[in-house]
Amino acid sequence: MSEEARLEPDLLLLGGRLITQDAERRVLPDHGVAIREGAICAIAPSATLRRLYPDAARLDASGCIVMPGLVNAHQHCTADPLVRSLIPDSIGSHEAIFGCATPLHGALTPEDDELSALLTAVESLRYGTTTVVEAGTVAHPDRVAAGLSRAGIRGTIGRWGWDTPGLPFSASAGEALRLQEELLRAFPKGGLIEGWVTLVGHELVSDDLLAGASDLALAHGTGLTFHMSPTEADVAAYLARDGLRPMAHLARLGILGPHLLLAHAVWMDEQEVDLLLESRSAVAYCPWAYLRLGQGVTGAGRHAALIARGGRVALGCDAVNAGDLPDMHRAAALAVGLARDMTMDTQAITAATGLDLVTIRGAEAIGMADRIGSIEIGKRADLVVHDGSAAAWRPAGDPALNLIWGTDGRTVRDVVVDGRIVLRNGRSTLVDEEELARRATEARDALLARSGVA
Ligand SMILES: [Zn+2]
């Protein structure tokens, strides 16, 4: 052990079976993690760490499974969390957007945005997610940041921009970019909450706004994310625009690249898959949403090929009325299962790959693999403890099979983010969850009354 590692840690997490997700995918029985100033400073047998640091604070994970915190690469944190399971799934997307989402967003107060983000963060942590890429909020991103911060989760936030005249909340490209830049300056790269350039995407963005947004993300060294091609509608719209399919259009604009995280990218042809692979653009794949909304992923989706060919793919849960439960275990199981069924090939994508997608590969896809996604010295201490006494772990099997097929977020016991214990015994250490539920119910009733929805 190096001299550096001998400095007194702030916290020892001891006794677990470490699923490191490091380059060798090592699984280390009865090992511990020492944490100092929010980072992992040592990984060693638990007995060694106990001997070296007898006085350090401890979190006992004996008999438990310890894994890196999970990455959710596309999650709407406003509006939907307050109206969970209320937008009917029998209506079409046009009615859902203009009959529900638009009036709800129009009626949100700043307090609603903060409360929604807090609900999302607390629930996500309970299922072992420690990093959330927020899919964009309309009005109060600062309050979204406040909500995420209060729960102690890591995340990116964005202010939704679009410049299609005549739509609610529309702004000129210049104004939309000015607001984006304001957010990037307020939440700089590298913080627990960092600003990303975030557009709604689809066909609701001019070429000027797309190009300007890409330049802005590159100038700040941050991510750019927007929705594209969850259905065939975007394909039709872009073909009508200039005869090019969406990814070819983005390539012509010069905005494909490692800084880009496209949400969905379901309806693609072979050339579009090649364009994403060649440019190293990333995709946030949200399989539950496509099933819930009937968007055709089982026929049109090419994510299995993208993953198999080494593409940059992370998973997401989208929104609590489309994808619903923000549990990355469920999303990973579905992504793997769909790929196996669509190819009728059990080699196509395995549970180990599914685990990669929500840990190290997901972290790489959102540009944070230098900080998170695996248990390695020098990385931020984002760690999840699964309760080894839960039925799903007795007896425990192969870790990837167990984590992807054999359980879900329900066996998460403790969560550490940036070295801080934010969940203990399944409850937030920072938020009174009963009070949160009470406030959310009151806010939901008031929001529905104000918006005229339901
Ligand atoms: Zn979305």
Boltz pocket constraint, residues with backbone or C-beta under 6 A from the ligand:
constraints:
  - pocket:
      binder: B
      contacts: [[A, 74], [A, 76], [A, 135], [A, 227], [A, 263], [A, 318]]
      max_distance: 6.0
